[in-house]
Amino acid sequence: MSHVVVIGAGQAGAALVAKLRGEGFEGRITLVGAETAPPYQRPPLSKAYLLGEMARERLFLRPESWYAEHDVALRLGARAEAIDPAARRVTLQDGETLDYDALALCTGAHPRRLPAAIGGDLPGVLTMRDLADADRLSPEMVEGRRLLVVGGGYIGLEAAAVARKRGLEVILVETAERILGRVAAPETSAYFRDLHARHGVEIREGCGLERLLGEDRVTGARLTDGTEIAVDFAIAGVGVEPATGLAEAAGLALENGIRCDRHCRTSDERIWAAGDCASLLWGDARVRLESVGNAIDMAEAAALNIMGRDVEYRPRPWFWSDQYDVKLQIAGLNAGWDAVHVRPGATPEQCSHWYYRGATLIAVDAMNDSRAYMVGKRLIEAGKSPDPAQVADPSVELKALLK
């Protein structure tokens, strides 16, 4: 392959080009990014960066000079407009074209926005996904103001935590019966509901947003229970959609994202995909893994396969979330669980929740308990499932579960 073009200069795109060079690829590499900043970390945006605890430059995955030093053409502020698979050509928004021998799509995901019909397009209604979002949000985070968070997933909860730490009043509404209802067991939902309540967040579950109020800017909200509240701004934390527009227009197969085989190759033999935009097989299911770990690992596997290494990508799912002084670490995927076993920790804020499908351990949520996370991760990756009674017994050493 003499010229590899990578569309998407995020975590996956940066990992892919670094892996190519690290493995000795000597051809041309072009990394195309729509944003003007070089590839950066996203997780700190809604935490340390928004709290003012991390400088902008510390977000960058590598100094911008690294790309030139490693002969990677970094095209920032350059949005890819179209792909022509037959001609093996990418057209940029300004009309420039890039011919490729191999193409990698690392286009990530876009935040879902609230419908304009209910006021979602009013100024002061924000999302939290990229650096521009964080820079728009930071000036709004003024002590004493009132924030409405729409959505009780991890995005919404992290935003609520930062806002409370900056001294704002926070109301969070979740249409479902409980926060984290799509992604976690009731035990984990209860843990984080209590955590946020203790930090002063007003959580309203089973209560959705009917519409946002205001003319030139959002000033309030009418909720589905009939109440109206005054707010200074709002954050939509209602999930993301994979960025598949380019792939779809190019005729690539889609299935919950850009459909990839076990080698990260799309339905076109010259095009690979990695990261949040890509779907892959997990057992018999096709999933997208929205995590830093998957973005890096999948991108590195794609890089090796671009070089003809014939590597099968086997994901090892892990995720994390930081809220207040609690670090949640998740190992595995909990889809299809039928029992959850709680393992107490040394303190009330330290515990772990172990998900089982039948007799099989499939996932662990560990709150401020890194040892439980590490043991759970090792067990899941090894295909071992300890007796749930031992898991739930704090007198049984975690190490003993590995035997």
SVG drawing of the C-alpha trace seen along z (x, -y; Angstrom):
<svg xmlns="http://www.w3.org/2000/svg" viewBox="-49 -37 60 59">
<polyline fill="none" stroke="black" stroke-width="0.4" points="0.0,0.0 1.7,-3.2 -0.8,-5.8 -3.1,-5.3 -5.7,-8.0 -7.3,-8.1 -10.5,-10.1 -11.1,-11.2 -8.3,-12.7 -9.6,-11.5 -8.4,-8.7 -8.8,-6.0 -7.3,-7.9 -4.3,-8.9 -3.7,-5.4 -4.0,-4.0 -1.3,-6.2 1.0,-5.7 0.7,-2.0 1.4,-2.1 4.6,-4.0 5.5,-2.0 5.3,1.2 7.5,-0.1 5.1,-1.2 7.1,-3.4 4.4,-4.6 2.5,-8.0 0.0,-8.6 -2.5,-11.4 -4.7,-12.0 -7.7,-14.2 -9.5,-15.9 -12.5,-18.3 -11.5,-20.0 -8.6,-22.6 -7.0,-21.0 -4.6,-18.1 -5.9,-14.7 -6.8,-15.0 -8.3,-13.0 -12.0,-13.3 -12.7,-11.9 -11.1,-14.8 -13.2,-17.3 -16.3,-16.8 -14.2,-16.4 -10.7,-18.0 -10.8,-20.3 -14.2,-21.7 -13.2,-22.1 -10.2,-24.2 -7.8,-21.5 -6.3,-20.6 -4.7,-23.0 -5.7,-22.7 -2.3,-21.5 -2.4,-18.6 -5.4,-17.2 -3.3,-16.6 -2.4,-12.9 1.0,-13.9 2.7,-17.3 1.6,-18.5 5.3,-18.3 5.2,-14.5 3.2,-14.1 5.7,-16.0 8.6,-14.1 7.0,-10.8 6.0,-11.9 2.3,-12.0 0.5,-14.7 -1.9,-16.1 -4.8,-17.9 -6.7,-19.8 -9.8,-21.8 -10.4,-19.7 -13.8,-18.0 -14.1,-15.0 -17.0,-15.5 -17.2,-12.3 -15.6,-8.9 -15.4,-7.3 -14.5,-3.6 -14.2,-2.8 -11.7,-5.5 -10.2,-5.1 -10.5,-8.9 -11.6,-11.1 -12.9,-14.6 -12.5,-17.3 -14.9,-20.1 -12.7,-22.6 -12.7,-20.4 -9.2,-19.0 -9.0,-15.2 -6.8,-12.6 -6.2,-9.3 -5.7,-6.3 -4.5,-2.7 -6.1,-2.0 -8.7,-4.1 -9.6,-4.0 -12.8,-5.5 -12.4,-6.7 -15.2,-9.2 -16.5,-8.7 -20.0,-9.6 -22.2,-12.7 -24.2,-13.7 -28.0,-13.4 -29.6,-16.8 -33.0,-17.8 -35.6,-18.4 -36.1,-21.9 -39.8,-21.4 -39.4,-21.4 -36.9,-24.2 -33.7,-22.2 -32.3,-24.8 -32.5,-27.7 -29.3,-29.4 -28.1,-28.0 -29.0,-24.4 -25.7,-22.6 -24.1,-19.2 -20.9,-17.7 -18.8,-15.8 -15.8,-17.6 -13.4,-20.4 -15.7,-23.1 -18.6,-21.9 -16.4,-22.1 -15.3,-25.6 -18.9,-26.7 -20.0,-25.2 -17.3,-26.5 -18.5,-30.2 -22.0,-28.9 -20.7,-27.1 -21.1,-30.1 -21.7,-29.5 -25.3,-30.0 -26.8,-29.5 -29.3,-26.8 -28.7,-23.9 -31.1,-21.5 -29.6,-18.1 -31.7,-16.1 -30.8,-12.4 -29.6,-10.2 -26.8,-8.3 -23.2,-8.6 -22.8,-11.8 -25.6,-13.6 -24.4,-12.4 -20.8,-13.5 -22.0,-16.9 -24.2,-17.2 -21.2,-16.3 -19.0,-19.0 -21.7,-21.6 -22.2,-20.8 -18.5,-21.0 -18.6,-24.5 -21.4,-25.6 -24.4,-25.4 -27.9,-24.2 -28.7,-21.1 -31.9,-19.5 -31.6,-16.2 -34.6,-14.6 -34.7,-11.1 -37.7,-9.8 -37.1,-6.2 -37.9,-4.8 -34.4,-5.1 -31.1,-6.7 -28.6,-4.5 -31.6,-2.2 -30.1,-1.2 -26.6,-0.5 -26.6,0.7 -28.4,2.8 -30.7,1.2 -28.0,1.6 -25.6,-0.6 -28.4,-3.1 -29.2,-3.3 -25.6,-3.8 -25.2,-6.8 -28.7,-8.2 -27.7,-8.3 -24.2,-9.8 -25.8,-12.7 -28.5,-13.3 -25.8,-13.6 -24.1,-16.2 -27.3,-18.2 -28.5,-17.2 -32.2,-17.0 -33.0,-13.9 -36.4,-13.4 -36.9,-9.9 -39.9,-8.8 -40.1,-12.5 -39.2,-13.8 -38.9,-17.1 -42.0,-18.4 -40.4,-21.5 -37.8,-24.2 -39.1,-27.7 -37.7,-31.0 -37.5,-33.2 -33.9,-34.5 -32.5,-32.0 -33.6,-29.1 -35.1,-30.4 -37.0,-27.5 -38.5,-24.1 -41.9,-22.4 -41.7,-18.8 -44.0,-15.9 -45.3,-15.9 -46.8,-19.4 -44.3,-21.4 -42.4,-24.3 -38.9,-25.2 -36.6,-28.2 -33.2,-27.4 -30.2,-29.4 -29.0,-26.8 -29.5,-23.1 -27.3,-20.2 -28.6,-17.4 -27.1,-14.1 -29.3,-11.8 -26.7,-9.6 -24.8,-9.6 -25.2,-8.4 -22.3,-6.8 -21.0,-9.2 -21.8,-7.0 -22.8,-9.6 -19.7,-9.3 -19.8,-5.5 -23.5,-5.4 -23.1,-7.7 -20.2,-5.6 -22.3,-2.5 -20.7,-0.7 -22.7,1.7 -24.2,0.4 -25.4,2.2 -25.5,0.3 -22.6,-1.7 -20.2,-0.9 -20.3,2.9 -16.8,4.5 -15.6,8.0 -13.3,9.5 -10.3,7.9 -11.9,4.4 -12.5,4.4 -15.7,2.9 -17.8,4.2 -15.1,2.6 -11.8,4.6 -9.8,1.3 -11.6,-0.4 -11.3,0.3 -13.1,-1.3 -12.4,-1.6 -13.7,-3.3 -17.2,-4.6 -18.4,-4.6 -17.7,-0.9 -19.8,2.1 -18.2,5.5 -19.2,9.0 -19.4,9.8 -20.5,13.4 -23.6,13.6 -24.4,9.9 -23.2,6.8 -22.2,4.1 -20.5,0.7 -18.1,0.2 -17.9,-3.5 -14.7,-3.6 -11.1,-4.8 -9.9,-1.3 -11.8,0.0 -10.9,-3.0 -7.2,-2.3 -7.3,1.5 -9.5,1.7 -7.5,-1.0 -4.2,0.8 -5.7,4.0 -6.9,2.2 -3.4,0.8 -1.8,4.2 -4.4,5.6 -3.8,2.7 -0.2,3.9 -1.4,7.4 -0.8,9.0 -4.2,10.9 -4.9,10.1 -8.4,11.0 -9.6,8.3 -10.9,9.7 -12.3,6.8 -11.8,6.7 -14.5,4.2 -13.7,1.9 -15.1,-1.6 -14.9,-4.1 -16.6,-7.2 -15.5,-9.8 -18.1,-11.5 -17.2,-13.6 -14.6,-11.4 -16.0,-8.2 -14.2,-6.3 -16.4,-3.7 -14.6,-1.0 -16.5,1.4 -15.2,4.7 -17.1,6.7 -20.6,6.2 -23.6,6.7 -26.1,7.3 -28.4,10.2 -27.6,10.4 -30.2,12.2 -28.5,11.8 -26.4,9.2 -24.3,10.0 -23.1,7.1 -19.7,7.3 -19.3,4.8 -16.1,2.8 -14.2,1.4 -16.2,-1.9 -19.8,-2.7 -18.6,-4.3 -16.5,-1.2 -18.3,1.8 -18.7,3.8 -21.6,5.3 -21.0,8.6 -23.3,9.5 -24.1,13.1 -26.0,14.7 -26.9,18.0 -23.7,19.4 -21.4,17.2 -19.8,14.0 -20.2,11.4 -19.4,7.9 -18.4,6.1 -19.1,2.5 -16.5,1.5 -17.0,-1.7 -13.7,-3.0 -12.6,0.6 -9.8,1.1 -8.9,4.5 -12.4,5.8 -12.3,4.4 -8.9,6.0 -9.9,9.4 -13.2,9.2 -11.6,8.2 -9.1,11.1 -11.8,13.6 -14.0,12.4 -11.1,12.5 -10.1,16.0 -13.7,17.2 -13.8,18.1 -16.9,17.7 -16.5,17.9 -19.3,19.0 -21.6,16.0 -21.8,16.8 -18.0,16.3 -18.2,13.2 -20.7,11.6 -18.8,12.7 -16.3,10.0 -14.5,12.4 -13.4,14.3 -10.2,12.7 -10.5,11.3 -7.4,13.2 -9.1,16.5 -11.7,15.9 -9.0,16.3 -8.2,19.9"/>
</svg>
